[in-house]
Amino acid sequence: MDAIDALMSRRSYARGNLIQPAPNKEQIEIILQAAMTVPDHGNLKPWRFILVQDQGIEDLSILVKQKYAESLSKENLDSFVKEISETPMMLFVCSDLTLEHNVTVLDQQLAGAAACEHILLAAHALGFAGIWHSSEADDDLRHLLNLKKEDGVLGVLSIGTPKRTSLAKRRSFADFTQTWDRDNGLKTWSDI
Ligand SMILES: Cc1cc2nc3c(=O)[nH]c(=O)nc-3n(C[C@H](O)[C@H](O)[C@H](O)COP(=O)(O)O)c2cc1C
């Protein structure tokens, strides 16, 4: 798949639509190396990738079950635990910030977000699919992932093989794009 095809056809698939196989070790290495190529102000590489698969997915399902036992109804808890336990592979992309640096925290977090997107795109280009979920890094998760207090989870990326593929309908860039010059000011794309 060429790069433009990959960009145009990537879409998210809910965890329930992701089945085995997950990427193998060699494919995971390609996906993660692709994440290392993102624009990165100051070349700080302000991220950490934590791969969860096989036994890790089982362990995570047990933790999720314990954690949400009180707060979720039995039905919602069962379906959430099933969803996690059947996810072929997960990547926690965490920030690894350098504070008091001339590169702002925002720039460092944006580089980490770009790494998340490269992961999803590379997985897609290799024939896999995925979805990006956010996650509150509460104390339990922070402890498990050994996060510094300033860091967080930028994305929980679930990746596997899509049950079936389909294209998403996309809005036109033209609705989001203006041109600017001093004489004309801002003009919408369709007016030029
Ligand atoms: C930072 C970030 C966090 C997200 N968190 C969630 C989430 O927690 N739950 C969710 O359903 N979608 C979440 N999404 C959105 C999906 O990953 C997905 O992009 C969205 O449903 C649109 O689908 P598409 O990627 O096919 O356009 C998040 C996206 C981003 C960029």
The ligand as a MOL file (V3000), in Angstrom:
LIG
                    3D

  0  0  0     0  0            999 V3000
M  V30 BEGIN CTAB
M  V30 COUNTS 31 33 0 0 0
M  V30 BEGIN ATOM
M  V30 1 C -6.3580 11.5300 21.7630 0
M  V30 2 C -7.4970 10.6720 21.3110 0
M  V30 3 C -8.2120 9.9720 22.2590 0
M  V30 4 C -9.3050 9.1930 21.8890 0
M  V30 5 N -10.0030 8.5080 22.8500 0
M  V30 6 C -11.0830 7.7880 22.5110 0
M  V30 7 C -11.8040 7.0470 23.4770 0
M  V30 8 O -11.4430 7.0080 24.6560 0
M  V30 9 N -12.9080 6.3820 23.0780 0
M  V30 10 C -13.3110 6.3800 21.7700 0
M  V30 11 O -14.3240 5.7440 21.4620 0
M  V30 12 N -12.6300 7.0370 20.8200 0
M  V30 13 C -11.5180 7.7360 21.1480 0
M  V30 14 N -10.8080 8.4120 20.1880 0
M  V30 15 C -11.3260 8.4800 18.8140 0
M  V30 16 C -11.1260 7.2260 18.0220 0
M  V30 17 O -9.8160 6.6970 18.2180 0
M  V30 18 C -11.3620 7.4780 16.5170 0
M  V30 19 O -10.3530 8.2620 15.9700 0
M  V30 20 C -12.7010 8.1250 16.2370 0
M  V30 21 O -13.7230 7.2790 16.6860 0
M  V30 22 C -12.9050 8.4450 14.7450 0
M  V30 23 O -12.7100 7.3190 13.9520 0
M  V30 24 P -11.7090 7.3540 12.7170 0
M  V30 25 O -10.3150 7.2700 13.3020 0
M  V30 26 O -12.0800 6.1740 11.8680 0
M  V30 27 O -11.9440 8.6530 12.0020 0
M  V30 28 C -9.6800 9.1280 20.5250 0
M  V30 29 C -8.9110 9.8080 19.5560 0
M  V30 30 C -7.8310 10.5650 19.9520 0
M  V30 31 C -7.0210 11.2760 18.9040 0
M  V30 END ATOM
M  V30 BEGIN BOND
M  V30 1 1 1 2
M  V30 2 1 2 3
M  V30 3 2 2 30
M  V30 4 2 3 4
M  V30 5 1 4 5
M  V30 6 1 4 28
M  V30 7 2 5 6
M  V30 8 1 6 7
M  V30 9 1 6 13
M  V30 10 2 7 8
M  V30 11 1 7 9
M  V30 12 1 9 10
M  V30 13 2 10 11
M  V30 14 1 10 12
M  V30 15 2 12 13
M  V30 16 1 13 14
M  V30 17 1 14 15
M  V30 18 1 14 28
M  V30 19 1 15 16
M  V30 20 1 16 17
M  V30 21 1 16 18
M  V30 22 1 18 19
M  V30 23 1 18 20
M  V30 24 1 20 21
M  V30 25 1 20 22
M  V30 26 1 22 23
M  V30 27 1 23 24
M  V30 28 2 24 25
M  V30 29 1 24 26
M  V30 30 1 24 27
M  V30 31 2 28 29
M  V30 32 1 29 30
M  V30 33 1 30 31
M  V30 END BOND
M  V30 END CTAB
M  END
